[in-house]
Amino acid sequence: MKTFSIIKKRLILVLSILFLCGSFSIAQINKPSPYPDRIILNLTENTSNSIAVSWRTALSVTDGYCELQVAPEGSVKQKNSKLFKAKTTSIKYEYRSVKYPDKDEPVIEANQHSYVFVDLVPGKNYIYRVGSKNFWSEWFEFQMPTVDDNSFSFIYFGDPQKDLKSQWSRVIRRAYRHEPNCAFMLYGGDLINRAGKDTEWHEWFEAGSFIYAVVPQIMTPGNHDYDGLTLDPHWNAQFTLPTNGPKGLEGTCYVTDYKNLRIISIDSAVDSELKNEDGYKLEAQKIWIDSVLQVNTKEWVIVTTHLPFYSSTEDRDNKHLREHIQPILEKHGVDMVLTGHDHTYARGIASDFSAKPSIVYVVSVSGPKSYEIGDKEWMEVKGSNVQLFQEISIDGNRLHFRAITANGKLLDEFKIKKKTNGKNKFIE
């Protein structure tokens, strides 16, 4: 009997240790290792001959390197690679919730590495890998844009936000299957749900997996990418985005050109969603937007920002955006504004100022979180309880827009033809 009691106690002890170890392992699933992870390409200010790459490792890896060569037809020959030393920054991610202390997470310390490849040849396919010493990633391939034509397509995602690995993953993977040769992927904010929560970033990177390492990504922040007035520390640590916007808004408000398209990211989530109408960050962006549109030479202009100019839910309205920014966009003939935030789908041409509106406003959502659609006059097409991505194709003076559901069905479609006088012809 005594022997059985001893065995029972030992069994309980072993099971307790295994349980604790299992819990610790789950809690630390997002912990970095010496091997590179969270590898992601970003568009740069000069997309014709440069591209940025970022990744993460454990603190034990103090130096990061990139190897690059023209994509071979067969096996990779080391002698053909060029080696580049990356910029390395040590960072501590600490998530503490005042409202939900039980949601606190273990501190994550990591080294974030980044490098911008320059002097690349337009139209060339390259392969690269990142790492150091004995800890290297696999080889990834990407293609630089050609200069002899103005034909390309890209993917747009409204808010991923929640259930990233379990449910949003099917949307980005569907989008990649739909258009594996897309030039880049663009996001309208709320990439995760709780700013600073590293386990959610872990899910976001798991959802996209290798796609981020072969298709350049570009994003604007949403209100969930801010903790109050503070931008998630992951944002500029793990993304290498253009920094050519107003001072203090580096990596969130910027402009980049891809072939005959100018893309402008407006940070509408900053400074309590720009509701401080006398604030620097609203005024600075207005002046800056006007300046980059004033000197624009590209045929097409698409703006991306998180808050909709025209909301698709009944109880929301961002009138201050229309009052302060819409007249600037209309003055310079912007073609389209891509937004999120309202977790529905809506599309329409509207204006508070012009008798002949021409800007197409789109509200979309790619994640599973959904709101009920409102009944608003500006909306020409609408939908709720649906996850979507948008494929936008540009071929010279023609633009083709498709909104596609998570199971591959076409929800909305239209075309725009740009006339010789600069005016747009809209085709349902």
Secondary structure, 3 states (H helix, E strand, C coil): CHHHHHHHHHHHHHHHHHHHHHHHHHHCCCCCCCCCEEEEEECCCECCCCEEEEEEECCCCCCCEEEEEECCCCCCCHHHCEEEECEEEEEEECCCCCCCHHHCCCCEEEEEEEEEECCCCCCCEEEEEEEECCEECCCEEEECCCCCCCEEEEEEECECCCCHHHHHHHHHHHHHHHCCCCCCEEECCCCCCCCCCHHHHHHHHHHHCCHHHHCCEEECCCHHHEECCEECCHHHHHCCCCCCCCCCCCCCCEEEEECCEEEEECCCCHHHHHCCCCCHHHHHHHHHHHHHHHCCCCCEEEEECCCCCCCCCCCCCCHHHHHHCHHHHHHCCCCEEEECCCCCEEEEECCCCCCCCCCEEEECECCCCCCCCCCCCCCCEEECCCCEEEEEEEECCEEEEEEEECCCCEEEEEEEEECCCCCEEEEC
